[in-house]
């Protein structure tokens, strides 16, 4: 019986408390606009925290350790490795238009901790703007909650409310 309890305790200690977090890496944009971007921002998390953990960008179809990287930095944002970081942000200069893959490597090796793809395009076509209201009917005097996403972001963009049978060019807006 003592052997069984010992085995269970060892199992809990070894497997229960030694759960490693999975590392991640991503660019701040899935698609960068070549003409509007001057840097590539890479986020990484849950790394080992070594001084020489590093991040490199490759052409999308190239293989780390076999093909050359395009650019690289240690996790402290330098090419000297002054201090380790488990999570953080590094910034790279702009690359030519193309498809890329960013890799998070461990301790000056080609051991891949995480990877992610991103693209630099000549033009980024935004998604269509979306407007949502919190509900379909309101009582008189009740505040109307409106949310929006993917707008063009111009200084004088605005949202108007019309009667149901009217719209821009067919009637006056209510507010």
ROSE-4610 file (N, C-alpha, C; in Angstrom, 1 decimal, always signed):
// ROSE-4610
residu = [X/X/X/X/X/X/X/X/X/X/X/X/X/X/X/X/X/X/X/X/X/X/X/X/X/X/X/X/X/X/X/X/X/X/X/X/X/X/X/X/X/X/X/X/X/X/X/X/X/X/X/X/X/X/X/X/X/X/X/X/X/X/X/X/X/X/X/X/X/X/X/X/X/X/X/X/X/X/X/X/X/X/X/X/X/X/X/X/X/X/X/X/X/X/X/X/X/X/X/X/X/X/X/X/X/X/X/X/X/X/X/X/X/X/X/X/X/X/X/X/X/X/X/X/X/X/X/X/X/X/X/X/X/X/X/X/X/X/X/X/X/X/X/X/X/X/X/X/X/X/X/X/X/X/X/X/X/X/X/X/X/X/X/X/X/X/X/X/X/X/X/X/X/X/X/X/X/X/X/X/X/X/X/X/X/X/X/X/X/X/X/X/X/X/X/X/X/X/X/X/X/X/X/X/X/X/X/X/X/X/X/X/X/X/X/X/X/X/X/X/X/X/X/X/X/X/X/X/X/X/X/X/X/X/X/X/X/X/X/X/X/X/X/X/X/X/X/X/X/X/X/X/X/X/X/X/X/X/X/X/X/X/X/X/X/X/X/X/X/X/X/X/X/X/X/X/X/X/X/X/X/X/X/X/X/X/X/X/X/X/X/X/X/X/X/X/X/X/X/X/X/X/X/X/X/X/X/X/X/X/X/X/X/X/X/X/X/X/X/X/X/X/X/X/X/X/X/X/X/X/X/X/X/X/X/X/X/X/X/X/X/X/X/X/X/X/X/X/X/X/X/X/X/X/X/X/X/X/X/X/X/X/X/X/X/X/X/X/X/X/X/X/X/X/X/X/X/X/X/X/X/X/X/X/X/X/X/X/X/X/X/X/X/X/X/X/X/X/X/X/X/X/X/X/X/X/X/X/X/X/X/X/X/X/X/X/X/X/X/X/X/X/X/X/X/X/X/X/X/X/X/X/X/X/X/X/X/X/X/X/X/X/X/X/X/X/X/X/X/X/X/X/X/X/X/X/X/X/X/X/X/X/X/X/X/X/X/X/X/X/X/X/X/X/X/X/X/X/X/X/X/X/X/X/X/X/X/X/X/X/X/X/X/X/X/X/X/X/X/X/X/X/X/X/X/X/X/X/X/X/X/X/X/X/X/X/X/X/X/X/X/X/X/X/X]
num = [1/1/1/2/2/2/3/3/3/4/4/4/5/5/5/6/6/6/7/7/7/8/8/8/9/9/9/10/10/10/11/11/11/12/12/12/13/13/13/14/14/14/15/15/15/16/16/16/17/17/17/18/18/18/19/19/19/20/20/20/21/21/21/22/22/22/23/23/23/24/24/24/25/25/25/26/26/26/27/27/27/28/28/28/29/29/29/30/30/30/31/31/31/32/32/32/33/33/33/34/34/34/35/35/35/36/36/36/37/37/37/38/38/38/39/39/39/40/40/40/41/41/41/42/42/42/43/43/43/44/44/44/45/45/45/46/46/46/47/47/47/48/48/48/49/49/49/50/50/50/51/51/51/52/52/52/53/53/53/54/54/54/55/55/55/56/56/56/57/57/57/58/58/58/59/59/59/60/60/60/61/61/61/62/62/62/63/63/63/64/64/64/65/65/65/66/66/66/67/67/67/68/68/68/69/69/69/70/70/70/71/71/71/72/72/72/73/73/73/74/74/74/75/75/75/76/76/76/77/77/77/78/78/78/79/79/79/80/80/80/81/81/81/82/82/82/83/83/83/84/84/84/85/85/85/86/86/86/87/87/87/88/88/88/89/89/89/90/90/90/91/91/91/92/92/92/93/93/93/94/94/94/95/95/95/96/96/96/97/97/97/98/98/98/99/99/99/100/100/100/101/101/101/102/102/102/103/103/103/104/104/104/105/105/105/106/106/106/107/107/107/108/108/108/109/109/109/110/110/110/111/111/111/112/112/112/113/113/113/114/114/114/115/115/115/116/116/116/117/117/117/118/118/118/119/119/119/120/120/120/121/121/121/122/122/122/123/123/123/124/124/124/125/125/125/126/126/126/127/127/127/128/128/128/129/129/129/130/130/130/131/131/131/132/132/132/133/133/133/134/134/134/135/135/135/136/136/136/137/137/137/138/138/138/139/139/139/140/140/140/141/141/141/142/142/142/143/143/143/144/144/144/145/145/145/146/146/146/147/147/147/148/148/148/149/149/149/150/150/150/151/151/151/152/152/152/153/153/153/154/154/154/155/155/155/156/156/156/157/157/157/158/158/158/159/159/159/160/160/160/161/161/161/162/162/162/163/163/163/164/164/164/165/165/165/166/166/166/167/167/167/168/168/168/169/169/169/170/170/170/171/171/171/172/172/172/173/173/173/174/174/174/175/175/175]
x = [+0.8/+0.0/+0.9/+2.0/+2.9/+3.4/+3.7/+4.2/+3.2/+1.9/+0.9/+0.7/+0.7/+0.6/+1.9/+3.0/+4.3/+4.2/+3.7/+3.5/+2.6/+1.5/+0.5/+1.1/+1.8/+2.4/+3.4/+4.3/+5.3/+4.6/+3.5/+2.8/+2.3/+1.7/+1.1/+2.2/+3.4/+4.5/+5.1/+5.3/+5.9/+5.0/+3.8/+2.9/+1.9/+1.6/+0.6/+1.1/+2.4/+3.0/+3.9/+4.2/+5.2/+4.5/+3.4/+2.7/+3.3/+3.9/+4.5/+3.5/+3.5/+2.7/+3.2/+2.3/+2.7/+3.1/+4.2/+4.7/+3.9/+3.8/+3.1/+3.9/+3.6/+4.2/+3.2/+3.1/+2.2/+2.7/+2.3/+2.6/+1.4/+1.5/+0.4/-0.6/-0.2/-1.1/-1.0/-2.1/-2.1/-1.6/-2.0/-1.5/-1.1/+0.1/+0.7/+0.5/+0.2/+0.2/+1.6/+2.2/+3.6/+3.8/+2.7/+2.9/+2.5/+1.9/+1.5/+2.2/+3.2/+3.8/+5.3/+5.9/+7.4/+8.0/+7.2/+7.8/+6.9/+7.5/+6.7/+6.8/+5.7/+5.6/+5.3/+6.2/+6.0/+5.8/+4.7/+4.4/+4.8/+5.4/+5.7/+5.4/+5.1/+4.7/+5.1/+5.3/+5.5/+6.8/+7.8/+9.1/+9.9/+11.0/+11.8/+12.5/+12.7/+13.3/+14.8/+15.4/+16.9/+17.3/+18.5/+19.1/+19.2/+19.4/+19.6/+18.4/+17.2/+16.1/+15.9/+15.5/+15.5/+14.4/+14.1/+13.0/+13.6/+13.1/+13.6/+12.5/+12.6/+11.6/+12.2/+11.5/+11.9/+10.8/+11.2/+10.2/+9.3/+8.1/+7.1/+7.5/+8.1/+8.4/+9.8/+10.5/+11.9/+11.9/+12.9/+13.1/+14.2/+13.8/+14.9/+16.0/+17.2/+18.3/+18.9/+18.1/+18.5/+18.6/+17.5/+17.5/+17.9/+18.4/+18.8/+17.6/+17.7/+16.6/+16.8/+15.8/+15.8/+16.3/+15.8/+16.3/+16.0/+16.7/+16.5/+16.8/+16.3/+16.6/+16.4/+17.2/+17.0/+15.7/+15.2/+13.9/+14.0/+15.2/+15.3/+15.3/+15.1/+15.0/+16.4/+17.5/+18.8/+19.4/+20.6/+21.3/+22.5/+22.4/+23.5/+22.9/+21.7/+21.1/+21.5/+21.1/+21.4/+20.7/+19.4/+18.6/+17.5/+17.1/+16.0/+14.6/+13.7/+12.3/+11.4/+10.5/+9.5/+8.5/+8.0/+7.0/+7.4/+6.9/+7.3/+7.0/+7.6/+7.4/+8.7/+9.0/+10.1/+9.7/+10.4/+10.0/+11.1/+10.7/+11.6/+11.3/+12.3/+12.0/+11.2/+10.7/+9.8/+10.5/+9.8/+10.4/+9.6/+10.1/+9.4/+8.1/+7.2/+5.9/+6.1/+5.4/+5.5/+4.9/+5.0/+4.5/+5.6/+5.5/+6.5/+6.1/+7.1/+6.8/+7.8/+7.3/+8.1/+8.2/+9.5/+9.7/+10.3/+9.9/+10.4/+11.3/+12.6/+13.6/+14.2/+14.6/+15.1/+16.7/+17.2/+18.6/+19.6/+19.7/+20.6/+20.6/+19.5/+19.4/+18.3/+18.0/+16.9/+15.8/+15.7/+14.6/+13.4/+12.4/+11.2/+10.3/+10.0/+9.1/+7.7/+7.6/+6.3/+6.6/+5.6/+5.7/+4.3/+4.4/+3.2/+3.5/+2.4/+2.6/+2.0/+2.5/+2.0/+2.3/+1.7/+1.9/+2.1/+2.9/+3.1/+2.5/+1.5/+0.8/+0.9/+0.8/+0.8/-0.4/-1.6/-2.8/-3.5/-4.0/-4.8/-6.3/-7.1/-8.5/-9.2/-9.8/-10.4/-11.7/-12.1/-13.4/-14.5/-15.7/-16.8/-17.2/-17.5/-17.9/-19.1/-19.2/-20.3/-20.9/-22.2/-22.9/-23.8/-23.8/-24.7/-25.4/-26.7/-27.4/-27.7/-27.8/-27.9/-29.2/-30.2/-31.5/-32.3/-33.4/-34.1/-35.2/-35.7/-36.7/-36.3/-36.6/-36.4/-37.6/-37.7/-38.9/-38.5/-39.5/-39.3/-38.4/-37.3/-36.4/-35.3/-35.4/-34.3/-33.1/-31.9/-30.7/-30.5/-30.0/-29.8/-28.3/-27.9/-26.5/-26.1/-25.1/-24.6/-23.1/-22.7/-21.3/-21.0/-19.7/-19.3/-17.9/-17.6/-16.2/-15.9/-14.6/-14.1/-14.4/-14.7/-14.9/-13.6/-13.7/-12.5/-11.6/-12.1/-11.3/-11.0/-11.8/-11.7/-12.1/-11.5/-11.8/-13.2/-13.9/-15.3/-16.3/-16.0/-17.0/-18.1/-19.3/-20.4/-21.4/-22.3/-23.4/-24.7/-25.7/-27.0/-28.1/-29.2/-30.4/-31.5/-32.1/-33.2/-34.5/-35.6/-36.8/-36.6/-37.3/-37.2/-37.3/-38.2/-38.4/-37.6/-36.7/-35.8/-34.4/-33.5/-32.1/-31.4/-30.1/-29.3/-29.8/-30.2/-30.7/-32.2/-32.8/-34.3/-35.1/-34.4/-35.1/-34.1/-34.6/-33.7/-33.4/-32.2/-31.8/-32.4/-32.7/-33.3/-32.3/-31.1/-30.1/-28.7]
y = [-1.2/+0.0/+1.3/+1.2/+2.4/+2.7/+1.7/+1.8/+2.6/+2.2/+2.8/+4.3/+4.7/+6.1/+6.9/+6.3/+6.9/+7.2/+6.2/+6.4/+7.5/+7.6/+8.6/+10.0/+10.1/+11.4/+11.8/+10.9/+11.2/+11.6/+10.9/+11.2/+12.7/+13.0/+14.4/+15.4/+15.2/+16.1/+16.3/+15.2/+15.2/+15.8/+15.3/+15.7/+16.8/+16.9/+17.9/+19.3/+19.4/+20.7/+21.1/+20.3/+20.6/+20.8/+21.4/+21.7/+23.0/+22.9/+24.0/+24.8/+26.1/+26.9/+26.8/+26.9/+26.8/+28.2/+28.3/+29.6/+30.0/+31.4/+31.9/+33.1/+33.3/+34.5/+34.9/+36.2/+36.7/+38.1/+38.5/+39.9/+40.7/+42.0/+42.9/+43.0/+42.8/+42.8/+41.5/+41.0/+39.9/+40.3/+41.5/+42.0/+43.5/+43.8/+45.1/+45.8/+47.1/+47.9/+48.5/+48.1/+48.5/+50.0/+50.7/+52.2/+52.9/+52.3/+52.9/+52.4/+51.5/+50.8/+51.1/+51.4/+51.5/+50.5/+49.7/+48.7/+47.5/+46.4/+45.1/+44.8/+44.8/+44.6/+43.1/+42.4/+41.0/+40.8/+40.1/+39.8/+38.4/+38.1/+36.7/+36.5/+35.3/+35.1/+33.7/+33.5/+32.3/+31.5/+32.3/+31.7/+31.3/+30.6/+30.2/+31.4/+32.5/+33.7/+33.7/+32.9/+33.0/+34.3/+34.7/+35.9/+35.7/+34.5/+34.3/+33.6/+33.7/+33.3/+34.3/+33.9/+34.9/+34.7/+35.8/+35.8/+36.1/+35.4/+35.6/+35.6/+36.4/+36.4/+35.8/+34.9/+34.2/+34.4/+34.2/+34.1/+32.9/+33.0/+32.0/+30.6/+30.3/+28.9/+28.5/+29.2/+28.9/+28.1/+27.3/+26.4/+26.9/+27.2/+27.6/+26.6/+27.0/+26.1/+25.7/+25.8/+25.4/+26.6/+27.4/+28.6/+29.8/+30.9/+32.1/+32.9/+33.4/+34.3/+35.7/+36.5/+37.8/+38.8/+38.7/+39.5/+38.8/+39.2/+38.6/+39.5/+39.2/+40.0/+39.0/+39.3/+38.6/+39.1/+38.4/+38.8/+40.2/+40.7/+42.0/+43.1/+42.7/+43.7/+44.1/+43.5/+43.8/+42.6/+42.8/+41.6/+41.3/+41.7/+41.4/+40.5/+40.5/+39.7/+40.1/+41.3/+41.9/+41.2/+40.9/+40.3/+39.4/+38.4/+37.5/+38.0/+37.6/+38.0/+36.8/+36.5/+35.4/+35.8/+37.1/+37.7/+39.1/+39.6/+40.9/+41.2/+42.3/+42.8/+43.2/+42.8/+43.2/+43.9/+44.9/+45.6/+45.5/+45.2/+45.0/+46.1/+46.5/+47.4/+46.8/+47.6/+47.1/+46.2/+45.2/+44.3/+44.5/+44.0/+44.1/+43.5/+43.8/+43.1/+41.6/+40.8/+39.4/+38.7/+37.4/+36.5/+36.1/+36.2/+35.9/+35.0/+34.4/+33.6/+34.0/+34.3/+34.7/+33.5/+33.2/+32.1/+32.6/+31.9/+32.2/+31.0/+31.2/+30.1/+30.2/+29.0/+28.9/+29.0/+29.8/+29.8/+29.6/+30.5/+30.5/+29.3/+28.6/+27.3/+27.5/+26.5/+26.5/+25.7/+25.5/+24.8/+25.8/+25.5/+26.3/+26.2/+27.4/+27.4/+27.8/+28.6/+29.0/+29.7/+29.7/+30.4/+31.0/+31.9/+32.6/+33.2/+33.4/+34.0/+35.4/+36.2/+37.5/+37.9/+39.0/+39.4/+40.9/+41.3/+42.7/+42.9/+43.7/+43.9/+45.3/+45.5/+46.9/+47.7/+47.0/+47.6/+46.6/+47.1/+46.3/+46.7/+45.8/+46.1/+45.9/+46.9/+46.7/+46.0/+45.3/+44.7/+45.7/+45.3/+46.3/+46.8/+48.1/+48.6/+47.9/+47.7/+47.0/+47.9/+48.1/+48.8/+47.9/+47.9/+47.1/+47.9/+47.6/+48.2/+47.2/+47.6/+46.6/+45.8/+46.4/+45.6/+46.2/+45.6/+46.0/+47.0/+47.2/+48.2/+48.9/+50.2/+51.0/+51.7/+52.0/+52.8/+54.3/+55.2/+56.6/+57.1/+57.8/+58.4/+57.5/+56.2/+55.2/+55.5/+55.5/+55.7/+54.5/+54.8/+53.9/+53.6/+52.3/+51.9/+51.4/+52.0/+51.7/+51.4/+50.3/+50.0/+49.8/+50.1/+50.0/+49.4/+48.9/+48.3/+48.4/+48.4/+48.4/+49.7/+50.8/+52.1/+52.6/+53.5/+54.0/+54.8/+55.3/+56.1/+57.5/+58.1/+59.5/+60.4/+61.6/+62.5/+62.9/+63.0/+63.5/+62.4/+61.1/+60.0/+60.2/+59.8/+60.0/+58.9/+58.7/+57.7/+58.5/+58.2/+58.9/+57.8/+58.3/+57.4/+58.0/+57.2/+57.6/+56.8/+57.3/+56.5/+55.2/+54.2/+52.9/+52.9/+53.8/+53.8/+54.9/+55.5/+56.6/+56.3/+57.0/+56.8/+58.0/+57.9/+59.0/+59.4/+60.6/+61.1/+60.9/+60.3/+60.1/+60.7/+61.3/+61.9/+62.5/+63.2/+63.8/+62.8/+62.9/+62.0/+62.5/+61.6/+62.0/+62.5/+61.9/+62.2/+61.8]
z = [+0.0/+0.0/+0.0/+0.7/+0.7/-0.6/-1.4/-2.8/-3.7/-3.5/-4.4/-4.0/-2.7/-2.3/-2.8/-2.7/-3.2/-4.7/-5.5/-6.9/-7.3/-6.5/-6.8/-6.5/-5.4/-5.0/-6.1/-6.5/-7.6/-8.8/-9.2/-10.4/-10.4/-9.2/-9.0/-9.1/-8.4/-8.4/-9.8/-10.5/-11.8/-12.9/-12.9/-14.0/-13.6/-12.4/-12.0/-11.8/-11.4/-11.1/-12.2/-13.2/-14.2/-15.5/-15.5/-16.8/-17.4/-18.5/-19.2/-20.0/-19.9/-20.8/-22.2/-23.1/-24.5/-25.0/-25.7/-26.1/-27.3/-27.5/-28.7/-29.3/-30.5/-31.2/-32.3/-32.5/-33.5/-33.9/-35.1/-35.5/-35.1/-34.9/-34.4/-35.5/-36.8/-37.9/-38.7/-39.2/-40.1/-41.4/-41.9/-43.1/-42.9/-43.2/-43.1/-44.5/-44.5/-45.7/-45.9/-47.0/-47.3/-47.3/-47.7/-47.9/-46.6/-45.6/-44.4/-43.1/-43.3/-42.2/-42.2/-41.1/-41.1/-40.2/-39.5/-38.6/-38.5/-38.2/-38.0/-36.5/-35.8/-34.4/-34.1/-33.4/-33.0/-31.5/-31.2/-29.8/-29.5/-28.3/-28.0/-26.5/-26.1/-24.7/-24.3/-23.0/-22.3/-22.7/-23.1/-23.5/-22.2/-22.4/-21.3/-20.5/-21.2/-20.6/-20.6/-21.5/-21.7/-22.4/-22.1/-22.7/-24.2/-24.7/-26.1/-26.8/-26.2/-27.0/-28.1/-29.2/-30.3/-31.3/-32.1/-33.0/-34.4/-35.4/-36.7/-37.7/-38.8/-39.8/-41.1/-41.7/-42.9/-44.0/-45.2/-46.3/-45.9/-46.3/-45.8/-46.1/-47.2/-47.6/-47.3/-46.5/-46.1/-44.8/-44.6/-43.4/-42.5/-41.2/-40.3/-40.1/-40.1/-39.9/-41.2/-42.3/-43.6/-44.5/-44.5/-45.3/-44.4/-45.0/-44.2/-43.8/-42.6/-42.1/-42.8/-42.8/-43.4/-42.4/-41.1/-40.0/-38.7/-37.6/-36.4/-35.2/-34.0/-32.8/-31.6/-30.6/-29.3/-28.7/-27.7/-27.1/-26.4/-26.2/-25.6/-26.6/-27.9/-29.0/-29.6/-29.1/-29.6/-30.3/-30.8/-31.4/-30.5/-29.2/-28.2/-27.1/-26.8/-25.8/-24.4/-24.0/-22.7/-21.5/-21.8/-20.8/-21.4/-20.6/-21.1/-20.8/-21.6/-21.3/-21.7/-20.9/-21.2/-22.1/-22.0/-22.9/-23.2/-24.3/-24.7/-26.1/-26.6/-28.0/-28.6/-29.8/-30.5/-31.8/-32.3/-33.5/-34.6/-35.8/-36.9/-37.9/-38.8/-39.8/-40.9/-41.8/-42.9/-43.9/-44.3/-45.3/-46.6/-47.8/-49.0/-49.0/-50.0/-50.2/-50.3/-49.5/-49.6/-48.4/-48.4/-47.3/-46.4/-45.1/-44.2/-43.1/-42.4/-41.2/-40.2/-39.0/-37.8/-36.9/-36.4/-35.5/-34.2/-33.1/-31.8/-31.5/-31.3/-31.1/-29.7/-29.2/-27.8/-27.8/-27.0/-26.5/-27.6/-28.6/-29.7/-30.5/-30.6/-31.4/-32.4/-33.2/-34.1/-33.6/-32.2/-31.6/-31.6/-32.4/-32.6/-31.4/-30.8/-29.7/-30.2/-31.2/-31.8/-33.1/-34.0/-35.3/-35.7/-36.6/-37.0/-38.4/-39.2/-40.5/-40.6/-41.4/-41.7/-43.1/-43.6/-45.0/-45.1/-46.0/-46.3/-47.7/-47.9/-49.2/-49.6/-50.9/-51.5/-51.0/-50.9/-50.4/-49.5/-48.4/-47.5/-47.7/-48.1/-48.3/-47.0/-46.4/-45.1/-45.3/-44.2/-44.2/-44.3/-44.7/-44.7/-43.3/-43.2/-41.9/-41.4/-40.1/-39.4/-38.3/-38.3/-37.2/-36.5/-35.2/-34.4/-33.4/-33.1/-32.0/-31.0/-29.7/-28.6/-28.6/-29.2/-29.4/-30.5/-30.9/-32.1/-31.8/-30.6/-30.3/-29.0/-28.9/-27.8/-27.4/-26.1/-25.6/-25.8/-25.8/-26.0/-24.8/-25.2/-24.2/-23.8/-24.1/-23.8/-24.6/-24.0/-24.8/-25.8/-27.0/-28.0/-28.0/-27.8/-27.8/-29.1/-29.7/-31.1/-31.0/-31.6/-31.7/-33.2/-33.5/-34.9/-35.0/-36.1/-36.3/-37.8/-38.1/-39.5/-40.2/-39.5/-40.2/-40.9/-41.8/-42.5/-41.6/-40.5/-39.5/-39.9/-40.7/-41.1/-40.0/-39.9/-38.8/-38.7/-39.8/-39.8/-40.1/-39.9/-40.1/-39.0/-39.3/-38.4/-38.6/-37.6/-37.7/-37.5/-38.4/-38.3/-38.1/-37.5/-37.3/-38.1/-38.9/-39.8/-39.4/-39.8/-39.8/-40.6/-40.3/-41.0/-42.5/-43.0/-44.4/-45.1/-44.4/-45.0/-44.8/-45.5/-45.4/-46.0/-46.1/-46.7/-48.1/-48.3/-49.6/-49.8/-48.9/-49.0/-47.8/-46.9/-45.8/-44.8/-43.8/-42.8/-41.7/-41.2/-40.1/-38.9/-37.9/-36.7/-35.7/-35.7/-34.8/-35.3]
